[in-house]
Amino acid sequence: MSKKAEIEKIKNMLRLDNPDVYELDNPREVVDFSYFGDEASYLQKKNVPPLKVYIYGNYPHFEKATAYFMLRKAGASFFNKFDKNADIGWFWDSQIKLDKKSDKLFDFSRDLRFVNLFLVNTSKEFVAKSMEEHFGYTFKINPKIFNGYCIAKHNGNGTKSCFFLKCPINADEVFHDHCYQKIINYTSKTDSSTLYEIRVPIFKNIIPFTFFKTRNKGLRFTSKNRSMEIVPATTHLSEQECQDILSYCRNIGLEYGEIDILRSDDDGKIYIIDVNNTPWWPPNKLSDIDRNIALNMMWNSWIQAFLPENINTYYIPDEHLDDFVNYKKPDKNNRNKKIINQSQFRFVGKEYEFPYKQLRDQLYINYKKKPVQDSTKTQEEKPKWLKSKNGKSNNKKHQDGKPQGAQQEKPQGKPQDGKPQGAQQEKPQGKPQDGKPQGAQQEKPQGKPQDGKPQDGKPQGAQQEKPQDGKSKEAHKKFQNKSK
């Protein structure tokens, strides 16, 4: 194949035959519940009091997320103003930065349990490292020694920044905010241009189902799916793999989220390529009926995982999972409702509970240990090289006659080699007597100065009449004899 034909083939893989089929109505623009099906949800019709959920963090981001639609559809009450009477709290921050966990949050967490409070990280670099520690293998490569093609992905969550490149590359060509990964192909056995991907929702120790996606090979780094459906958790994953995934999420502190998995055509192993603690909604190419079913099933898993004492009141039974009503095309409502057996779709792993108070207190201690930059620093503050336990310089470059600052108050030790101190220095650098610094109005030194320098390079203090050491006593006697 010629170079021109090869380029044209790549372009065709990236080109969409009909871009309109990938455009979706934005459900966030819908005010009523028509997008979700019934104008009132099953739980609203049941007239149960709404559960209260406090959202701490990026609330505008939360309003675009799967969790927002899940809670809204179930009729729950959620807000970003702290209420200690809330049923549960939710730490919401896609970047997972520790400095955002303020004293206010720790005060709130004394009265309220927060989901995902102990999540460590979600960067690509962290996922690669933690996966290797848990599974014994990973997708990360060293671009400076790897020989072949790889993928470079930005470490940020949801950045969609990635590119192919050929390795090895020079050290100065490495992007340190990217993670370099080997190419993992999870392709259809009948169509090599079709890629598969599994998205696994996580609710502590429960996987309610999995999203199974197909995608054009040229669109592997986009959200443009060819198809998407909800399938039982063990359709494309074994029970042992499901348990391993849940154990991995527990190890990194992920109680709620969605993770992306590929199964390599080369070795048959699963690779967790992305961890999303704040996934967005809706999934591309998922039907309206399945969207409603998915939200209802996720709600049941959320209740069972985080508020199990309310499971009998707020659980949605199988016959009410499919509650979609098509208001745009009412004639399509004459259909048989889907009956989903949730027990066949979900995988429930080993139960666990974080030692919440212990971990919270430890997290608080670590947060307090973090150094805080002093905003009150001024230009008159002493340089770092002057600050030491014994009052002497720790930096050799600043010794041997380095001028001292005009605002210096404390002596910094004896000057070396008889070199004078800075022009603006008024206070002597010798050892203060009786623990008291020498006075600013220091009198002239006793004895005749030589070449404008104090004898032995040491200025005599205003109160000082006698020399301070043996050598100085001998010099003083010689000077008195010569005077006589």
N, C-alpha and C positions, 0 to 999 in steps of 0.2 A: 504494500500500500504506500502510495506517495505521501510526502509530508503534507501537501495541500489537502488530500483526501482524509488524512488522519485528523487534521485540524477541523475539517468540516464535520467529521463524525462526532467529535467532542462537542461542537456547537449544537448539533442536533440533539445530543443527550441533555443539554442544558435548556433547550428551547421547549416552551410549552405549546402544545397544539392549540389549546383553547384556554387562555389565562382566566377567562370569566368563571370557569368551573371551580377555581380555587378561591374565589371571593365569597366571603360569608357575611351574612347579616350580623351586625354587632349587637349581641344580646344586652350589652350594657346600656343601650339606648332605649330599651324597653322598660317602661315604668311599671306596668301591671305584671301579673304572673302568667301571661299568655305564653311566653317563651317556655315556661316550665310545664305547661299543660293546663291544669285546672287553675281557675282564678284564685282559689284557695287550696293550699296543699292538704294532704291527708291529715296531717297533725293539726292544721288549723281547723279543719272540719270537725276533728275530734274534740276541739276546744280545750286543749291542754295548755297550761301556762307556758309561755316561751322560756327556754333556757337562756341565761344571760352569759355572754362571752365578752370578756374584756380584751381588746387588741392593743398590745403595747408595741410601738415601733412605727413602721412606714404604713400609715393607714391608707393613703391614696393608692399605694401599690396593692394593698390587701383588697381593695374594691375591684380589682381586675383579676382576682385569683379564683382558683377552683374552690377554696375554702369559703370565700364570700358567697358564691352561688349555692354551695351545699347548705350553709347555714340559712341563707335567705329562703331557699326552697322549703326547708323544714320549719320555717316560721320562727327561728331563733332570734333573740335580740342581741345585737353586737354593737359595741361602742368603743371609743378610744379615750374616754374619761374614766378614771379609776373609780371602781365601786367595789368595796370589800365584800359586798353581798353577792357579787357575781359568782356563777357556778364554777367557772374556770377562766384562766388567763392564757393568752397566746402570744409568745414572743415572735414578732414578725419583722425580719430584716434579711433581705436576700444576700447581703454582703457578710453577715456574721462577724461584726467587728466588736471586740470585747469592750472598747472604750464607749460603746453605745449603751452598755449595761450600766447605767448610772446608779448612784445611791438611791435615787427614787425607785428604780426598779427593784432593788434589793429590799427596800422597805415594803414595797407592794407584795413581794414574793413571800414575806413572812405570813401574810394573811391569805394568800391565793396561790394555788398551784399553776405553774406556767408550762405549756407545751413547748418543747424544743428549747428550753432554757439552757440545757447542757450540750447542745450541738456544738461540736468543735470547729468544723470547717467544711466548706463545700467546693473549694477550688479544685481545678483539674489536677494540680500537682499533689494536693493532699489526698484526693481520691486514689491516684495512682499508687502513692506510698502506702496508704492504709489498706488498699486492696492486696498489695503484695504481702503485707504483714498478716492479713487474715486468710487469704486464699493460697499464698505461696507463689503466686505469679502475678504479673501485671502487664499493662500495655505500654508503659513508658520506655523510651529508648534514649540513648545518649547521642545527640545529632553530630557530635564531633568524631565519633568512632563507628557509628552505624553505617552500613553500606547498603544503600537502596533508597526507595521512596518512603516518606513518612508524612504525617499530618502534624501541623503545629496549631494548637488551640489556645486561645486566650484563657488565663486562669479564672477570669471573672465568671459569675453565674449569669447565664442568659445573654452573653455578649454576641454570640453568633459570629465571632471573629476567628477564622481558621483558614489555612491554605496548605497546599501540597508543596513539597520540596524534595530535592534529591540530596541525600547525605553520602559522605560526610561533608560538614561545613566547617569553616574556620571559627575559632572562639569568638572573634569580634563580630561574627554574623549571627550569633545566638541572641534571640529575644528572651530576656530573663523573666518577662511577665507572661510567657507562653509555656505550655507543656507539650513536649514532642512525643508523639505516639506512633506506634506501628499501625499500619492500615489493617483493619479488621473487616473482612467481607462476610456478611451473613446474607447469602443470596438464595433466590428461589432455585430449586433443583431443575425446574423446567424453563426458566427464563433468567438468564444471567444478568439482564439489565434491571431486574427488580431486586431491591434490597429489603430485608426484613429488619424490624426493630421491635423490642418488647419494652413497654413502659409499665412499671410495677408500682401501684399505689401502696404506701406504707402507713399503717395505723398501729404503731407500736408492734405488737406481735401478730397482727392480722394483715393478710393480703386479700382484699375483698374479691379481686379479679385481676386480670391484666389487660392492657390495651395492646392489641397486635396490629402493627402498622406495616404497610407496604409502601415503598417509595421508589421513584425513578432514580437510577444510579447517579445521574447528573445532579440530583436535588438532595443528596444525602445530608447536606449541612443546612437545609432549610426546613420550614415547617409545612411544606407542600406535600402532603401525603397522597398517594394514589388511592388508598383505601384504609379504613380503620374500623375495628370492631372490638367489643368486649368479649373475652373468652375466659373460661375457668383458669385459675392460677396454674394448675398442673398440666395444662394443654401443651405448653411449650417449655415448661420447666419441671424437673423432677421434684419430688417431695423433699429430698435431701438438699437440692439447690435452693428451694424456697426457704428452708430452715437456715441454710448458710447465709442467704441474703438478709434475713431478719436478724441473725446474730451479728452480721457486719453492721447493720444499721444501729443496733444497740451499742456496739463498740464505739461508734463515732457520735452517739448521742442523738441520732435522728429518730424522733418519735412519730413525726408526721412528715410526709413528703412523697415525691415520686422519683424513681430512679430509672435510668435508661440502660438497657442491657442488649448486648450483641452476643450471638453465639458464633464463634469463629469457624469458618469452613475448613480451616487448616487443622486445628487440633480439637475441635468440638467443645472447647471450654466456653463458659460464659464470662463476659467481661462487663463490669459495671463502668460505663464510660462517663456517666454524669449523675450527680446527686442534686435534686431540686427540692429545697425545703419550702419554697414559696411558688409552687407551680401555678401557671395561668390557665384560664378557661376561655373559650371552649377548645377541645381538641379538633384539629382540622380533619374534615371528612367523616366525622362521626355523625350518624343520623340523629334527628331530633328525638326519636323514640329512645334510642340507646343513650343519649345524653341524660334524659330524665331518669332512666333506669340506673345509670352510673351514679348520678348524684344521690339517689335514694339509697343505693347499696353502700356508698361511701359514708353516708350519714349513719347508717346502722353500725358500721364498723367503728366509726368515731365514738358513738355512744358506748359501745361495748368496750372499747379500749380505754377511754378516759373518764366516763361517767357510768360505770356498770351498775351503780345503784339505781339508775333511772331507766334501765333497759326495758322493763315491762311497760312503762308509760310512753316512751318515745320511740319504740321500735316499729318500723314499717313492715307489715307482713308481706309475704311473697305476692299475693294477689293484687296488691296496691302499688307495686314497684313501677309498673307501666301505667303512668297517669297522663300521658301526653294527649292533648287535644289540639287538633289542627284548626286554628281559627281562620287562616288564610284560605284553606281549601276544605270546607266542612264535609264535602262528599267523601273525603279520605278517612273520615272518622268511623265509617262503617267497616271496621276491621276487627279481627280477633285480637284481643289483648295478649301480649306476651306474658307467659307465666314462668318466672325465673325461680328456680330452686337455689336459694342463696347458699345453702350448705354445700352444694356441688360446685359452686363457683369459688368460694373462699378457701383460703388455707390459713389455719390457725396454728401458730407455732407455740413454742414453750412460753408460758407466762413469765413475766418478770416485772419487777417494780424497782425503779431507781431509789436508792436511799436519799430521798429528796432533800431533807433538812441537812444531812451531812454534806452532800454535794453542793448545796446552795451556800452553806457556810464556807466551804473550801473555796468556792468560786469568788466569794466576797473577799476572803483573805488575799487571794491572788490579785484581785482587782485593786485592793488597797496597797499592795506591794508595788504596783506599777508606778515608776517615778513620774511625778507631775512637774512640768516645766513652770518655773517661777516667773510670773508675768511682771513682777516688780523689779526685775533686774535693771540696773542703770549702767551707763558707761563708766561710772566711778567705782564700780565693784572691782575687787581685786582679781587679777587674772588667776586662772586655775593653777598655774605652775607655782603660785605663792601659797596655795592652800595645802597644808600637810599637817600631820599630827604634831610634829616637833617644831613647827614654825619655820622650817628650812625649805628651800626650793627643791622640787622633785624633778626639775628639768635642767640638765646641765647647760643647755644653750643659754639659759637666762642667768647663770652665775657668772663669776669673774667680772664684776663691775657693771652688770646690767642696771641701767638707771631705774630707780624705784619711783612709784607713782606719787604725785604731789599730795594725794589724799591719804597716804599710808599712815596708819595710826599705831600699828604694832610693829616692833622691831623684827626683822627677818633673819637675824643671825649676824655674825661678824663679817665685815667685808673681807675679801680675800686679796692677798698680794698687795695690800696698801693702796688699792685703787679707790679714788674718791667716789662718794655716792652722788646720785643725780643732782642737777643744779637746783632743783626746787625742793630737795629734801632738807628738812630742818631738824628732824629727829635723828639721833644717832642710832646706829645699827648694832651697837654693843649690847651686851647682856644687861638688862635693867637690874638695878640694885633693889634688894628686898622685895622683888616681884613688882616694883613700880616702874612704869615707863619713864624715860628721861624727859625733862620739861622742854617745851617748845622754845623758851627764852634761855637757851643754853649759853653760858658765858664762854669766853675765849679759853682755850686750853692753857694749862700751866706749862711754863717752859717756852723756849724760843722755837717757833715753827721753822721747819726747813723746807725751802722751795715751795712755800705756800701749802704744804701738806702737814697734817698732824703727825706727830711722832708715831712710828710703828703703824702708821695708817689708821690710828684709833683716836677719834675725837674724845676730849676729856669733858665730862659732864659738868653742869653748873655747880653741883654740890660736891663734885669730886675733887679732892686735893691730893689723895694718895693713889698711886698706881695700883692696878688690880692683880698683877701677877709678878713672879720672881724676876723675870727678864726686865720688866719695866722698872722694878726697884733698883736694879743695878744701873740702868741707864740714868735714873734720877740721881743716884749718888754721884756718878761721874759728872753729870751736869752741875751739881752743887759744888764739887771740888774745883771744876774749871772756873766757876763764878768767883770762888774765893781767891 
